[in-house]
Amino acid sequence: MNSPIFYGSVPFIVIICTFLQNQLTTYTYYTYIINIPLIFKIKNLKFYIYLKDHLPAHIHVNSPDSEAKIDIHTFEVLSSKGFHKKDLNRIVKLLKERQKFLIEIWRDNCEE
């Protein structure tokens, strides 16, 4: 069942199944085979933690017309382009709900 799937031209394997939090929201978590970002996606938001990335521990968030970088310990918005304050607050709330998961990914893939 873990056959390669293609995102653009980059192969990846789904390692954590789809979770249903409620009937309206589906969260899908992905990981990559090689030195490519780890991703989870919620609606039109894509969340990336690049392998071997620099400190502070952070996550990249992209939508079709916006991008941000947010510290996963303090939830400080390190940079943002295109997101409204309301959107950033919603994103930070989503990240806070997944902080343990994000820190675990960072430790497993970015710390040496």
Contacts in CASP RR format, 6 or more apart in sequence:
PFRMAT RR
TARGET T0000
AUTHOR 0000-0000-0000
METHOD contacts of the structure
MODEL  1
MNSPIFYGSVPFIVIICTFLQNQLTTYTYYTYIINIPLIFKIKNLKFYIY
LKDHLPAHIHVNSPDSEAKIDIHTFEVLSSKGFHKKDLNRIVKLLKERQK
FLIEIWRDNCEE
2 13 0 8 1.000
2 14 0 8 1.000
2 15 0 8 1.000
3 13 0 8 1.000
4 11 0 8 1.000
4 12 0 8 1.000
4 13 0 8 1.000
4 33 0 8 1.000
5 11 0 8 1.000
5 12 0 8 1.000
5 13 0 8 1.000
5 14 0 8 1.000
6 12 0 8 1.000
7 30 0 8 1.000
7 39 0 8 1.000
10 32 0 8 1.000
10 36 0 8 1.000
11 32 0 8 1.000
11 33 0 8 1.000
12 30 0 8 1.000
12 31 0 8 1.000
12 32 0 8 1.000
12 33 0 8 1.000
12 36 0 8 1.000
12 39 0 8 1.000
13 30 0 8 1.000
13 31 0 8 1.000
13 32 0 8 1.000
13 33 0 8 1.000
14 28 0 8 1.000
14 29 0 8 1.000
14 30 0 8 1.000
14 31 0 8 1.000
15 29 0 8 1.000
15 30 0 8 1.000
15 31 0 8 1.000
16 29 0 8 1.000
16 30 0 8 1.000
16 31 0 8 1.000
17 29 0 8 1.000
18 26 0 8 1.000
18 27 0 8 1.000
18 28 0 8 1.000
19 26 0 8 1.000
19 27 0 8 1.000
19 28 0 8 1.000
19 29 0 8 1.000
20 26 0 8 1.000
21 27 0 8 1.000
25 42 0 8 1.000
25 43 0 8 1.000
27 40 0 8 1.000
27 41 0 8 1.000
27 42 0 8 1.000
28 40 0 8 1.000
28 41 0 8 1.000
29 39 0 8 1.000
29 40 0 8 1.000
30 38 0 8 1.000
30 39 0 8 1.000
30 40 0 8 1.000
30 41 0 8 1.000
31 38 0 8 1.000
31 39 0 8 1.000
32 38 0 8 1.000
32 39 0 8 1.000
32 51 0 8 1.000
35 51 0 8 1.000
35 52 0 8 1.000
36 51 0 8 1.000
37 48 0 8 1.000
37 49 0 8 1.000
37 50 0 8 1.000
37 51 0 8 1.000
37 60 0 8 1.000
38 48 0 8 1.000
38 49 0 8 1.000
38 50 0 8 1.000
38 51 0 8 1.000
38 105 0 8 1.000
38 109 0 8 1.000
39 46 0 8 1.000
39 47 0 8 1.000
39 48 0 8 1.000
40 47 0 8 1.000
40 98 0 8 1.000
41 47 0 8 1.000
42 94 0 8 1.000
44 63 0 8 1.000
44 64 0 8 1.000
45 61 0 8 1.000
45 62 0 8 1.000
45 63 0 8 1.000
45 91 0 8 1.000
45 94 0 8 1.000
46 61 0 8 1.000
46 62 0 8 1.000
46 63 0 8 1.000
47 59 0 8 1.000
47 60 0 8 1.000
47 61 0 8 1.000
47 95 0 8 1.000
48 59 0 8 1.000
48 60 0 8 1.000
48 61 0 8 1.000
48 62 0 8 1.000
49 58 0 8 1.000
49 59 0 8 1.000
49 60 0 8 1.000
49 102 0 8 1.000
49 105 0 8 1.000
49 106 0 8 1.000
49 109 0 8 1.000
49 110 0 8 1.000
50 60 0 8 1.000
50 110 0 8 1.000
51 109 0 8 1.000
51 110 0 8 1.000
52 109 0 8 1.000
52 110 0 8 1.000
52 112 0 8 1.000
53 110 0 8 1.000
56 71 0 8 1.000
56 73 0 8 1.000
56 74 0 8 1.000
56 78 0 8 1.000
57 71 0 8 1.000
57 72 0 8 1.000
57 73 0 8 1.000
57 103 0 8 1.000
57 106 0 8 1.000
57 110 0 8 1.000
58 69 0 8 1.000
58 70 0 8 1.000
58 71 0 8 1.000
58 72 0 8 1.000
58 78 0 8 1.000
59 69 0 8 1.000
59 70 0 8 1.000
59 72 0 8 1.000
59 95 0 8 1.000
59 102 0 8 1.000
60 67 0 8 1.000
60 68 0 8 1.000
60 69 0 8 1.000
61 67 0 8 1.000
61 68 0 8 1.000
61 69 0 8 1.000
61 70 0 8 1.000
61 83 0 8 1.000
61 91 0 8 1.000
63 83 0 8 1.000
65 82 0 8 1.000
66 80 0 8 1.000
66 81 0 8 1.000
66 82 0 8 1.000
66 83 0 8 1.000
66 87 0 8 1.000
67 79 0 8 1.000
67 80 0 8 1.000
67 81 0 8 1.000
67 82 0 8 1.000
67 83 0 8 1.000
68 77 0 8 1.000
68 78 0 8 1.000
68 79 0 8 1.000
68 80 0 8 1.000
68 81 0 8 1.000
68 83 0 8 1.000
68 88 0 8 1.000
68 91 0 8 1.000
69 77 0 8 1.000
69 78 0 8 1.000
69 79 0 8 1.000
69 80 0 8 1.000
70 76 0 8 1.000
70 77 0 8 1.000
70 78 0 8 1.000
70 91 0 8 1.000
70 92 0 8 1.000
70 95 0 8 1.000
71 78 0 8 1.000
72 95 0 8 1.000
72 99 0 8 1.000
72 102 0 8 1.000
72 103 0 8 1.000
72 106 0 8 1.000
73 103 0 8 1.000
75 92 0 8 1.000
75 95 0 8 1.000
75 96 0 8 1.000
77 88 0 8 1.000
77 92 0 8 1.000
80 88 0 8 1.000
83 91 0 8 1.000
95 102 0 8 1.000
END
